[in-house]
Amino acid sequence: MRICINVIIIIVAFLCFSSCGTPQIFDETFEKSNPDNLYVENMSQEIVRCFDEKDAESLKELFSSDIQDEYDLDSQIEYAFSLYNGKS
């Protein structure tokens, strides 16, 4: 019983101390100053464009050559396109 209480106290303390501060994702200056965020934003826009235009070849090129060789991306991409309704 004592171990259970100690574990609960540790979990609560961890949650309390790990959630302090403002999330940086909402800070506009952080987004613009971090090159990784710009890369993710550009990649996300490209993926959405590929879905909007049903551009399977461009979407397939975003995957590494190892993934392209190992999986049947053509059928998986076509299936994903069939699930996507309309433009964003």
Secondary structure, DSSP 4 states (H G I P E B T S, - for coil): -HHHHHHHHHHHHHHHHHT-S--GGG-HHHHHH-HHHHHHHHHHHHHHHHHHHT-HHHHHHTS-HHHHHHS-HHHHHHHHHHH--S--
